[in-house]
C-alpha cells in the first residue's frame, strides 16, 4: 500500500504513523549498510529528520517508503564517502537482536551461507551491489521496489543482484 503524507497542520499524526510503519525497516537497512548499530540508529533518525524538514518546508511526500529509502541511501553514500572504514558488528549479534534474512526461496540465508562469512564479505562488495543485496535479501524488497527506491530500472537492479550474488559466492568460496 502506497503511503503519502501531505503537508498540512495535522501532518505530525501522519508522520508518526509513517515512523511506526517504517522505522524498523530503515534502521535495519542502515545497520546492514554501515555495520554499526549505534551509528545506524543515528542515521535512521537523520532520515526521519530529513522527512520532517521536507514536510515543514510545505512539501508533500507522495511515496513515503520510496522517500525514506532514497534519503537513507543518500545519507549512507555520504557517510561512506566521509569515512572509508567502519567498525564491523558481528552478524551473529545482529541476528540475536532479531534480524532475519530470508532468501527468494524463503529459507534462512544462514542455511545457505555461513553467517560469519557473510558479515566479512558484505563490506567487501562494491556499494551498488551491496545495497541491492541488502535491500533484496535483508529488507525483503522486490527488484521492482528497489528500482523505484533507487530511481533505476528493474533490469539494472536485477543485474546488480545477479552480479552481486556471484561476487558474494566467489568471495565466500575463497574462504573455503
C-alpha positions as CSV (number, residue, x, y, z in Angstrom):
1,X,0.0,0.0,0.0
2,X,1.4,3.4,-1.0
3,X,1.6,5.8,1.9
4,X,1.6,9.5,1.3
5,X,1.9,12.5,3.7
6,X,0.5,15.8,2.7
7,X,1.9,19.0,4.3
8,X,-0.8,20.3,6.4
9,X,-1.4,21.2,10.1
10,X,-2.2,17.6,11.0
11,X,0.8,16.1,9.2
12,X,2.5,15.3,12.5
13,X,0.0,12.5,13.1
14,X,0.6,11.1,9.6
15,X,4.3,11.4,10.2
16,X,4.0,9.4,13.4
17,X,2.2,6.7,11.6
18,X,4.9,6.6,8.9
19,X,7.5,6.4,11.6
20,X,5.8,3.5,13.2
21,X,5.4,1.8,9.8
22,X,9.0,2.3,8.5
23,X,11.4,3.0,11.4
24,X,12.4,-0.6,12.0
25,X,13.0,-1.3,8.3
26,X,15.0,1.9,7.8
27,X,17.1,1.1,10.9
28,X,17.7,-2.4,9.8
29,X,18.7,-1.2,6.3
30,X,21.1,1.4,7.8
31,X,22.5,-1.2,10.2
32,X,23.4,-3.7,7.4
33,X,24.8,-0.9,5.3
34,X,27.1,0.6,7.9
35,X,27.7,-2.4,10.3
36,X,27.4,-0.2,13.4
37,X,24.3,-0.5,15.4
38,X,24.6,2.8,17.3
39,X,25.5,4.7,14.1
40,X,22.6,3.1,12.3
41,X,20.2,4.5,15.0
42,X,21.7,8.0,14.4
43,X,21.4,7.6,10.6
44,X,17.8,6.4,10.9
45,X,16.9,9.4,13.0
46,X,18.6,11.6,10.4
47,X,16.5,10.0,7.7
48,X,13.3,10.9,9.6
49,X,14.5,14.4,10.3
50,X,15.0,14.9,6.6
51,X,11.5,13.7,6.0
52,X,10.1,16.0,8.7
53,X,12.1,19.0,7.4
54,X,10.7,18.3,4.0
55,X,7.1,18.4,5.3
56,X,7.8,21.5,7.4
57,X,9.0,23.2,4.2
58,X,5.5,22.7,2.9
59,X,6.3,19.9,0.5
60,X,4.2,16.7,0.2
61,X,5.7,13.2,0.2
62,X,3.9,11.1,-2.4
63,X,5.5,7.8,-1.6
64,X,6.8,7.7,2.0
65,X,8.7,4.3,1.6
66,X,10.5,5.5,-1.5
67,X,11.3,8.9,0.1
68,X,12.7,7.3,3.2
69,X,14.8,4.7,1.4
70,X,16.2,7.4,-1.0
71,X,17.0,9.6,1.9
72,X,18.7,6.7,3.7
73,X,20.6,5.7,0.6
74,X,21.8,9.3,0.1
75,X,22.9,9.6,3.8
76,X,24.7,6.3,3.7
77,X,26.5,7.2,0.5
78,X,27.6,10.5,2.1
79,X,28.6,8.6,5.2
80,X,30.7,6.1,3.2
81,X,32.4,9.0,1.4
82,X,33.3,10.6,4.7
83,X,34.7,7.6,6.4
84,X,36.1,4.6,4.4
85,X,36.5,2.2,7.3
86,X,33.7,1.3,9.6
87,X,33.7,-1.0,12.7
88,X,32.1,-4.3,11.7
89,X,29.5,-5.5,14.1
90,X,29.1,-9.3,14.4
91,X,26.5,-10.6,12.1
92,X,25.6,-13.2,14.8
93,X,24.9,-10.4,17.3
94,X,22.6,-8.7,14.8
95,X,20.7,-12.0,14.2
96,X,20.4,-12.4,18.0
97,X,18.9,-8.9,18.2
98,X,16.1,-10.0,15.9
99,X,17.3,-9.5,12.4
100,X,16.2,-12.2,10.0
101,X,17.4,-12.7,6.4
102,X,15.3,-14.7,4.0
103,X,16.2,-15.7,0.5
104,X,13.9,-15.9,-2.5
105,X,13.0,-19.5,-1.6
106,X,12.0,-18.5,1.9
107,X,15.0,-20.3,3.5
108,X,17.0,-18.6,6.2
109,X,20.1,-17.3,4.4
110,X,22.1,-18.6,7.3
111,X,21.3,-22.1,6.0
112,X,22.7,-21.2,2.6
113,X,25.8,-19.2,3.6
114,X,27.8,-19.2,6.8
115,X,26.7,-16.1,8.8
116,X,30.2,-15.1,9.8
117,X,31.4,-15.3,6.2
118,X,28.6,-13.0,5.1
119,X,29.5,-10.4,7.7
120,X,33.1,-10.5,6.4
121,X,32.3,-10.2,2.8
122,X,29.3,-7.8,2.7
123,X,31.7,-4.9,3.3
124,X,34.0,-6.2,0.6
125,X,31.3,-5.8,-2.1
126,X,31.2,-2.6,-4.1
127,X,28.4,-0.2,-3.0
128,X,25.8,-0.7,-5.7
129,X,25.9,-4.5,-5.4
130,X,26.0,-4.4,-1.6
131,X,23.0,-2.0,-1.5
132,X,21.0,-4.1,-3.9
133,X,21.7,-7.4,-2.0
134,X,20.8,-5.8,1.4
135,X,17.6,-4.3,0.0
136,X,16.6,-7.6,-1.6
137,X,17.6,-10.2,1.0
138,X,17.5,-8.2,4.2
139,X,14.9,-5.6,3.6
140,X,12.9,-8.2,1.6
141,X,12.1,-5.7,-1.2
142,X,11.3,-6.9,-4.7
143,X,13.6,-5.9,-7.6
144,X,10.8,-3.6,-8.8
145,X,10.5,-1.9,-5.4
146,X,14.3,-1.5,-5.2
147,X,14.3,0.0,-8.7
148,X,11.6,2.6,-7.7
149,X,13.5,3.5,-4.5
150,X,16.8,3.9,-6.3
151,X,15.5,5.6,-9.4
152,X,16.8,2.7,-11.5
153,X,15.2,0.3,-13.9
154,X,14.2,-3.2,-12.6
155,X,16.6,-4.6,-15.2
156,X,19.6,-2.7,-13.7
157,X,18.6,-3.9,-10.2
158,X,18.3,-7.5,-11.3
159,X,21.7,-7.3,-13.0
160,X,23.2,-5.9,-9.8
161,X,21.6,-8.6,-7.7
162,X,22.9,-11.3,-10.0
163,X,26.4,-9.9,-10.2
164,X,26.4,-9.2,-6.5
165,X,25.4,-12.7,-5.6
166,X,28.1,-14.1,-8.0
167,X,30.7,-11.9,-6.3
168,X,29.4,-12.9,-2.9
169,X,29.6,-16.6,-3.8
170,X,33.1,-16.2,-5.2
171,X,34.3,-14.4,-2.1
172,X,32.7,-17.0,0.2
173,X,34.3,-19.8,-1.9
174,X,37.7,-18.2,-1.4
175,X,37.2,-18.5,2.4
176,X,36.9,-22.3,1.9
